[in-house]
Amino acid sequence: MESRAPRLTCNSLSRSGAFYDLTYKVMLLGDSGVGKTCFLVQFKDGAFLSGAFLATVGIDFRNKVVTVDGLKVKLQIWDTAGQERFRSVTHAYYRDAQALLLLYDITSKTSFDNIRAWLTEVHEYAHKDVVIMLLGNK
Ligand SMILES: Nc1nc2c(ncn2[C@@H]2O[C@H](COP(=O)(O)OP(=O)(O)OP(=O)(O)O)[C@@H](O)[C@H]2O)c(=O)[nH]1
């Protein structure tokens, strides 16, 4: 049987009490400091997370329900630590993700050059049909 990217279809109630028709798992990947956590907080809460830079430890997630073509879609967005020492923790989460957002910092050539290494990880650990988007942040 043909292998397909995991896709959960349901009609369920999220913990916040919101109904949704579909749920998708999305992961944010990229070097430490490119702004993954700030990007997610901005998308979820509409606010910029100011203050001192606190690197993500391991992995964390936030849910957001959006409406697409009349369907309520729950996005479960995983914010990963960009630091090398957490890499083995985050690998386990790639397999059942439907989409990966690869972030780099437009003021850091190194973070852009390292996208190649992130793609190597993606090809090793993620599903072959995963949707990948490259995002320049800051
Ligand atoms: N100017 C500017 N600064 C930003 C932006 N996004 C994030 N920053 C700053 O960049 C720093 C790192 O942001 P984070 O979102 O914590 O970075 P991260 O990619 O989650 O880092 P790790 O958790 O270590 O992987 C923080 O000091 C933020 O205030 C942006 O769009 N513009």
PDBQT file of the ligand as one rigid body, heavy atoms in Angstrom, charges set to zero:
ROOT
HETATM    1  N1  LIG A 201      14.106  42.488  15.449  1.00  0.00    +0.000 N 
HETATM    2  C1  LIG A 201      13.549  41.306  15.598  1.00  0.00    +0.000 A 
HETATM    3  N2  LIG A 201      13.964  40.528  16.593  1.00  0.00    +0.000 NA
HETATM    4  C2  LIG A 201      13.393  39.321  16.731  1.00  0.00    +0.000 A 
HETATM    5  C3  LIG A 201      12.377  38.865  15.844  1.00  0.00    +0.000 A 
HETATM    6  N3  LIG A 201      12.006  37.630  16.214  1.00  0.00    +0.000 NA
HETATM    7  C4  LIG A 201      12.757  37.322  17.287  1.00  0.00    +0.000 A 
HETATM    8  N4  LIG A 201      13.593  38.329  17.613  1.00  0.00    +0.000 N 
HETATM    9  C5  LIG A 201      14.574  38.352  18.713  1.00  0.00    +0.000 C 
HETATM   10  O1  LIG A 201      15.507  37.299  18.485  1.00  0.00    +0.000 OA
HETATM   11  C6  LIG A 201      15.839  36.643  19.691  1.00  0.00    +0.000 C 
HETATM   12  C7  LIG A 201      15.581  35.160  19.569  1.00  0.00    +0.000 C 
HETATM   13  O2  LIG A 201      14.204  34.930  19.385  1.00  0.00    +0.000 OA
HETATM   14  P1  LIG A 201      13.519  33.512  19.710  1.00  0.00    +0.000 P 
HETATM   15  O3  LIG A 201      12.153  33.527  19.129  1.00  0.00    +0.000 OA
HETATM   16  O4  LIG A 201      13.633  33.172  21.143  1.00  0.00    +0.000 OA
HETATM   17  O5  LIG A 201      14.474  32.528  18.871  1.00  0.00    +0.000 OA
HETATM   18  P2  LIG A 201      14.367  30.938  18.669  1.00  0.00    +0.000 P 
HETATM   19  O6  LIG A 201      14.610  30.668  17.230  1.00  0.00    +0.000 OA
HETATM   20  O7  LIG A 201      13.087  30.436  19.235  1.00  0.00    +0.000 OA
HETATM   21  O8  LIG A 201      15.593  30.409  19.514  1.00  0.00    +0.000 OA
HETATM   22  P3  LIG A 201      15.797  28.948  20.205  1.00  0.00    +0.000 P 
HETATM   23  O9  LIG A 201      14.688  28.746  21.157  1.00  0.00    +0.000 OA
HETATM   24  O10 LIG A 201      17.138  28.986  20.879  1.00  0.00    +0.000 OA
HETATM   25  O11 LIG A 201      15.788  27.937  19.074  1.00  0.00    +0.000 OA
HETATM   26  C8  LIG A 201      15.024  37.306  20.803  1.00  0.00    +0.000 C 
HETATM   27  O12 LIG A 201      15.863  38.245  21.466  1.00  0.00    +0.000 OA
HETATM   28  C9  LIG A 201      13.928  38.023  20.055  1.00  0.00    +0.000 C 
HETATM   29  O13 LIG A 201      13.500  39.208  20.727  1.00  0.00    +0.000 OA
HETATM   30  C10 LIG A 201      11.961  39.729  14.775  1.00  0.00    +0.000 A 
HETATM   31  O14 LIG A 201      11.101  39.418  13.952  1.00  0.00    +0.000 OA
HETATM   32  N5  LIG A 201      12.581  40.943  14.716  1.00  0.00    +0.000 N 
ENDROOT
TORSDOF 0
